[in-house]
């Protein structure tokens, strides 16, 4: 069995009125019981399933696609390649094949690819984070699909862009190929410098859902 020496939490926290997709209702957290009144704490949360660090299943864009609970749990882990785009990719810019070619010899069938754009550090309600993030183009998605990867993650609100014509292409290309999408992760500098890791990102088993919150963890 592989002995890992260090674990990194790649998940963004979910909390009351945390940043999320601009058109979704905000996340609301409240206490249903408190220690002061009930001598124990219990919380209630209302959130869209695509909030914070989460996985997209094919059903997200295809009505006959598999839902998050139907995906094989073994696929949510594996060897991951970190594509370092910090200082390279800009706001509203698409990630295409030219950004992926330098990693061609590291990305193989069954690989997981993680995009490190640095946008995780911008998490807020600022327009740069909620609208102008960099995204994967349809061309870039087809390049990854041809490689036979099983999953791809990014440190922005979505794998696709906010603006018209930039959101659907990569989702449709990836999800039609059974490739799951992990969004809004946070890759620490220490891990980014290593260039690779073993990723584990298991979504909540939400029956019939198009996606689900996940705790993404990297091990080295």
N, C-alpha and C positions, 0 to 999 in steps of 0.2 A: 504493500500500500504506500502511495506517495506520502512523504512527510513534509508538510508545509511549515515554513518557518515564520510566516507573517500573513495576517489577514487585513484587508482594507475594506472599509464600508464605503460602497460607491453610491449609496442611497441619499436622496434629498429628503429632508424631514417634511412630514405632513402635519399641519397645525391649523388652527382656526383662521380662516381667511388667508391661507397661504397662496402664493402665486399659482396660476393655473391657466388653462386655455381661456382666452378672453371672452368667448361667448357662453361659456358654461356658468352655471350658478356657483357662487363661491362656496368653498368648503366651510362647514359650520361644525364646531365641536362644542359640546356642553356636558356638564356633569349630571348624570342621573342619580348619583349617590355620592356623598362626600363623607370623609371620615368624621368631620365635625358633627354631622347630623345622623349618619348611619353606621359609623365606626368601620366603614370600608369605602373605597373609591371605585366608581364605575362610570365610564364615559360613553357618550353616544356621538357618532360622527356621521355627517351627511356629506358625501363627496361624489363627484363623477369618477367612474372607474379608471379614467385616463388622467388622473391627477398625481403629481409627484412622480417618483420613480415607478414605472409601470411597464407592462408588456402588452403589446398588441397581438391579437390572434387574427387569423384570416377573416373571421366573421365581421371584423371591424369595417372591412370594405367589400366583403362578398357575402350576400345573404345566405348562400348555401355553403359557406366556409365553416371550418371548425371553430368552435367557441373555446375560450381559454381553458375550460375544464376538460375539454376533449383532447388537448394536446398531450403527447407523451411526456411525462414528467422528467424522463431521463435526458430529454433534449435541452433542458434549461441549464445545462452545465457543460463545460468543456474548455479546451485550450483557446485562449483569446489573443488576438494581435491588436495592439494599440496603435492606431494611426494618428500620429502627432501633427495636428494642424494649427497649433497655437502660433500666432504671428504670421500664419500663411493665409488662412481663410478670414474673410471679412464679413461684416454685416450684410445680410441679404444675398450672400454669394452661395452658389451651388457647388457642392462637392461632386466632381466628375471623375472620369477615368484617369485624367492627368494627375490627380491627387492620389490615386490608388496604385498606379503603375510602379512607383518606387517600392511598394510592398508586395509585388506580385509573387516573389519567390517565398514569401512567408505565409501567404494566405492560401490554404488548401481546402480540399473537400472536407466538410465537417468542421471547419474553423468557425470561430466567432470573431467578429470584427467590432472594435470599439473606437468610435471617433472622439478624439480629444480636441475640442475647439477652444476651450477655455471659457465657454459661455456659462458654465456652472457657477463661476465666480460673479456673474452679473445677475444672479437670481434676485428678482425684485419685480415691481410693477412698472418699471421703466420700459418705454417703448422698444428699446434695444433688445430687451429680453423677451417681451411679450409679443413682438411683431417682427423684429428685424433679424432674427437669428439665422445663422448659416444652416444649410439643409442639404440632403442627398438628392441629387438629380435622378431623373429616370435613367439616364445613361449610366450613372454611377451604380444604380441599383441593378441594372442588367449586367454590368461587369461583375458584380458580386454574385449574382445569380448564376452566371456562367461558371464561376469558380466552385459552385456547389456548397457554399457556406450554409450553416444551419441557423445562425442568428446574428443580429447586428444591433449595436447600441450607440447612442449619441447623448451628449451632455446638454442638449437644448430641449425646448418644450415639445418638439416633434421631429421625426425623421424627415418629414416634408416641410416645405416652407409655409408661411402664413398667406402670402399673396397669391392671387388667382393664377392657376396653372402650375404652381410649385408644390402643392401638397399631395395630390393624388398619384402622380407618376411613380414615385419610388414605393409608395405603399402598395400600389397594385402590382408592380413588378415583383416585390419581395414576398408579399403575402400569397400571391398566386403560386409561388414556388415553394410554399410551406416554410418560408423563412420568418421566424418570429422577430419582432422589433421591440427593442428595449429603449425607452425614452426617459429623458431627464435624469441621467446619472451624473455623478460627480467623481472625476478621476483626480486623485491627489498628485502633486508634482513628483513625489518620490516614486510612485508607481509608474507614472508616464515615462520616466527616464529609463525604466527597465524594458519597456517596449512590449512586454507580454505578461500573461498571467493565466491562472486557471479561474474561470468565472463561474459563479453559481448565482442564479437569479430566478427564484421560485415564486410564481405569482399565487395570490390567494385563489383557492378553488371556488370560483363564483360560477354557479351553474347557468349556462346560457349567455354568458357575458362576452363582449367583444374584446375585453382586456381586463387587466387586474393589477392592483398595486403589488409591488415586489420588493423584496429586500435583496439588493444586488451586492454581492461580496466577491472580492478578488483575493486569491491566495497565491503566494509565491514561495 
